[in-house]
Amino acid sequence: MPEESLVPAVLCGDLNMVRCFAGDAPARAGLSVPKIPFVVASTRAGDPTFGSRHVERTAVISDPATNPDRTAEDLVVLAERTGGRPALFYGTDAMLLCVSRHRGVLSRHYRFLMPPAERIEELVDKARFAALARRLGLPVPATVTSEEAGSRAEVLARVPLPCAIKPVNHTGFRASAAVKEEGGLPRKALFAWTPEELDKRLAQMRRSGCAFVVQRYVRGGDDHITSFHAWMNGRGEPVAFHVGKKIRTYPSGSGESTFIEIVADPEVTRVGLEVVRALGLVGMVKLDFKRDAGSGELFLLEANPRFNLWNRLGAASGSNLPLVAYAELAGLLPPRTGPARPGLCWASVEGDLRAFFLDYGPSGAITLRDFVASYRRPKVFDVFAWDDPWPLVLTLARRVGQRASRAVGKAGRP
């Protein structure tokens, strides 16, 4: 099939998304087309993803976190320039909400499959998700929202210590007063182990001015967190799925993934499919679970109906969910998928080094020998690839430029 007759794709994501489509990925997945024409859209003009040898067409769009209306307008213009009513892929909560809230307009220009707007709002907002989970009887930890309980006594009447305190939406939380007071690390949550610490956390979140939830802490480290990933067709049937396990995050316990692995976990697969069906989800799904280190009980932490960095690792393991999605959206026969081969890992080297030297190493969670040994395992990387090195060069150059600018700024201060 000639490339000009194929449905194009617009990728609002990073290298992890691009490499699911790049090179011979369609052929390796058994897709009936040798190459998929795609455009990479980013909110940054200097995005290192643009430097990938696999990227031929790029577009800079407005940031959906700050101006979603303008982002939707930019996407309409991009679709008209691309032609062919492209398949649309989105990799952040902000872009997910932008597409969902503007679906009436965007669906006339793009192909995409997502749950109803109301369900997406319930999944992205942790307070609404807590109410939904209680209503459906999903296996979530005990949770109370900032509206339901304002004092320590009201919280502890519903949620035992230790507990996690999370914003209802992660967007913008890194820049909040609460995170800055805790050192400015890219945290997704704060924790309280004592009543006094709970008082402190509640005050911090209130000063930040954001709604939040307080949730029972499920015992265990990052390696007790597993995630279920699936593409559900328009009838709500699973076309392909796989399971991944976190190994390290930065900061530990509440940060971004830095080292992850594909695993075989029948219980997570079974419960994941049950939850997806209970929620009535279609399209891309990611469910995060944590198995309690003491009881072994499996708890659902959150549900994300969008594409994510795990898709790259799944694709490399034989379960390329973005290509499965593309095939359905483009009206093609689905490619071969899975079962994903367990054991392959994904690493964000810069973040993982920071995680070890600033967190896991000093705390004694792992030794240097164990850290080095983990890199002897088969793996793919967040930015680096032997056959596509230029994004790493651009990333390093950008880091050097930022540090030089900061140094000049400090030197110029009286």
N, C-alpha and C positions, 0 to 999 in steps of 0.2 A: 504494500500500500504506500503510495507516494506521500512524503511528509506534508506537502501542502494540503492534502485531503484529510489529515488527521485533526482531531479536536486538540487545540493547544491547551496548555495549563498555565495558570498564574500562581506562582509560589510565593506566598507571604510568609517566609520563614528563613532559616539560616542554612548553613552547609549541610546539616544533618538531613534536612528535607531535600536539598538539591541532589545529594548523592544517592538518594533513593531512585532518582530519575536518570542519573548521569550515565554516560558511556554505554556499556553493554548491559546495564541493569535490567532493561526490559527483556532482552534476549535471555539473560540468565534466569529470569522469573518465568520464562515461557510465554510472555505476552506475544500476541499475534502481530505486533509492529516492532520494527528494529530500533526506532528512535521516536521520542516524544518531543515535539517542539514546546519549549516553555520559556516564560518570562519570569525573572526574579524581581519581586517588588520589595523595597526596603524603605524605612523611614530615614535612613542615613545615606547621604551621597557617597561617603567613603567606606561603605560597608565592605569588609574584606571578602565577603561572599561574591561580590561582583568580579573579583580577580580570579575566580575558579576558571580553569580551562574549559569546563563544561558549560559555562554560562555565556550565552551569545547575546541575549537581550535583557536589558535591565530597565527598571523604572523606580523613581523616587516618589514616594507618596507621603501624605500627612500622617502624623502619629495618631493612631486611634485612641490612645490613652488620654490625649489632650484635646483632640479635635475630630471626633468620630464622624461628624457630618461632612467635614471636608474630606476625610479619608474615603467615605462612600462615593463622593463626587469624583475623587481621583480614580477610584476603581472603575467607575463607569467609563471615564475617558480612556483608561488603559484597555478595557474590554473592547471599546470601539476601535482603538488603534490595532489591537491584536487580531480581532476578527474571529469568526467561527464559534462564538459563544463559549469561551474557555471554561475549563474545569477550575474551580477556585479552591485553594488550599490555605489554611490559616493555622498559625502555630502559637498564638498567645491568647490569654483571656480577653485582652483588650480588642484584638482583631475578631475573635469569636463573637463578642458582644456587638461589635460594629456590624458585622455581617448579619447577625440575627436580627438586630433592631432595624436594619435597613433592607431586610430580605425582600420586601415588596418591590423595591426598585432593582436591587442587585440580581434577583432571580430572573429578571428579563434580559440580563446581560451575561450571566454566568450560570454554570451548572454546579450545584453543590447539594449535599444531603445532610441535614441536621435535624435534631428533635424540634418539636414546637417551641415557639419563643418563650412561653411561660415555663416550660421545663428547663430550658437553658438558664433562665434567670434564677430558678430554684437551685440549680447545680452550682452556679458560679458564686452565689451568695451563701456563705456558710451558715448564717442564721436561718435562712429559708430552707437550706438543705437539712439542717437539724430537724426542723418541723416536718419536712417531707419524709425523712428517714423514720421518724417516730410513727408517722401515719401509716407507712408501708411496712413497718416492722423490720427494717434493715439492721444488720449487725453493727451498729455504730457505738462508740463509747458514750457514756453519759455526758450530755452537753447541756449548757445553759447559755442563753444569749445575754448581752449587756442590757437589753431591755427587760428581760425577765428577772434579773438579779443584779442589784446595784452594790450591795454590801458583801463583806466577807461571809457573814452568817447566812445570807440568802444563797450565796454560791455554794457553800459547804453543805447546805441542806440538800443540794441536788447532785453535787459533784465532789468526790473525795479527793484528798491530796495523795500524791502529787498530781498536778494538773498542767495542761498546756493552755496558753492564752493566744488566740489567733485573730487577726483582723477578718472581717467577713469577706473581704476581697483583698488579694495580695497586691493589686495594682497600686503603686505609690507608697507601699508600706516601708520599703527600704529607706525612704527619705523622711520617715516619720520621726517625731520627737522620741518615741519609745525606743526605736532602734538606735538613734543617735546617743541616747543616754546609756545604752549597753555597748557602746564602742563602735557603732556604725557598721558592723558586719552584716552581710546580706541574709538576715534571718527571716524566716517565714513565721516564726512563733517565738513566744517567751515562755518560761516555765517557772512554776512556783512549787517549792518543796515543803515550805512551812507556812503557817497562817500569816506570819509577818511578811514573808515574801509575797504572798498573795495580795496583801494590802498594797505593797509597793507596785506590783504589776498592774493592779486595777487602776491605781492613780496614774501610772505611766500611760496606759491606754486612753484614759480620759483626757489627759493633757494632749495626746495626739489628735484628739477630736474625731476618732474613727469608731464605728460600731465594731463589736468583737464578740467572740464566743469563748467560753471557758469549757474545756473538755478534759475528761479523765485521761491521765497519762497512761498509755499502754506500755508496760515495762519491756525493755529491750533496746538495743542499739539500732543503728541504721540498717544493719544486716538482718533485722527482723521485719523489714518493710519489703513487700513484694507488690508488683503491679500487674494487672491484667489488661491486655491490649487487644482490641478487636475492631474489625470492620463489620458492621451490621447492615445488611441490605435494606431496601425500602420496605420490606415486609417484616423487618425486625429479626431476621435470621442471621446467625453468625456465618460469614463467608470464610474468614480466616482469623486466627487469634494466636497469641503467645503470652508467655509470662516472663517477667524480669525481676531481678532482685537487686536492691541497693547494697553496695558494699561500703562506700564512703560518701559523705557529703561535706560541704564547707559552708558555715560551721557545722560541726557534727550535731545531729539531732534535729536541726531546724533549717538547714541550708540547701543550696543547689547540689544536685548530684555531681560527683567528680569521678566515681568509678562504679560501674554497674555491670550486671551479668545476666545473660539469658539462662533460665533454669526450667526444669520440668517440675511442676507442682500441681498434681491432680486436684487437690482440695481447693487451691486458689482458682483453678480453671472452672471447677464445678460451681463454687460460690459466685465467681465472677459472672458466669452466664446466668445464674439465678437472679443476681442483682440487676443486670442489664435488662432482663425480661421484665422484672418488677417495675423498673423505671420506664419501660417502653421506649428504649433508645434506638435510634438509627444512626448510620454514619460512623464516624470515628469515635472510639470510646477508650478511656484510660481510667481504671479504678485502682486506687492505692489502698492496700491492706497492710495491717501490721499484726503479727502473731505475738501474743503476750508471752514474754519470756518465762513466766511462772506457770500459767495455766495452759498455755498452748492454744488458747482461744483466738480465733481470727476475727479482727475488727476492721470494718470499712472506715477509712479516714476521709476520702473525698472521691468525687467522680468528675472527670474532665472530658467533655465531648468535643475534643479537638486533636489535631496532630501535635507531635511533641518530639523531643530529642531521642526518645527510645525507638522511634521508627527506623532510624539509621541502623541501630544494632539489630533490630528485628530483621531488616532487609538483608544485612550481611549474614544472618543466621538462617536465611531461607524463607522468611515470612515478611514479604515486602508489602505492608498494608497500604502505603500510599499508591502503589501500582494497582493493588486490588480495587482501591477506591476509584482510581482513574479509569480502569476498565469498565466499572459499572456506570460511571458518569458519562463515558464516551460511547457506551453501547457496544463494548467489545466483549469477547469471551474472557472470563476471569483467568488470570495467570495461575501457574502452579504455586502453591503455598504450603509451607510447613509439612510436617511439624517442625518448628524451629529447632535447630540443633543447639542443645544446651552446652554451656561452657565458654562461649565467646563473650568477651568483655568489651566495654567502651570506656575510654578514659579522656577526661579533660585534664591534660598534664599540668598546666599552670595551676588550675584550681586544686588538683590532687596533691601537688607538692606543697601548696599552702596549707591544705588540710592536714597533711602529715606533720610538717615542721611546726605549725602553730597550734595544732589541736590533738590529733591522735597520738603523735610521738610524745609530746610533753605530758600528756595524761596517762601514758603507759598503755593505751588501748591496743596498740600494735607496736612491734619492734621494727627497726630499720630493715632487718633481714626479711621480715614478713612483707614489708612494703615493697622492697625490691623484688621479692619473689613473685608478687602479684603481677609485675610487668613482664614476667617470663611467660605468662599465659597468652593464648591467642587473643588478639584484640584489634579494634579499630579505634580511631581517635576523633575527638571533637572537631579539630581544625586541620591537623596535619594528615596528609596522605602522600605516599611515595609518588603516586602518579599525578598529584595535583598539589604541588608545594607552595604555589604563589600566595594563597590566602594566609598561610602562616607567616610568610615574609611581610605581607601587608599588616598583619596583626602586630608583629613585633615592631615594625616601623612606627605604627600608631602609638604603641606603648612608649617608645623612646621619645616621640614627639610630645606626648602628654607630659612626661616627666621633665623634659627640657623646658616646656612652657611653665610648669610649676616652679622649677628652679629659678627661671628668669623673673617670675612674679615675686618670689620670696626675696631675691636679690634687690629688687627695685623698691621694696618697702623700707620706710625709714626705721 
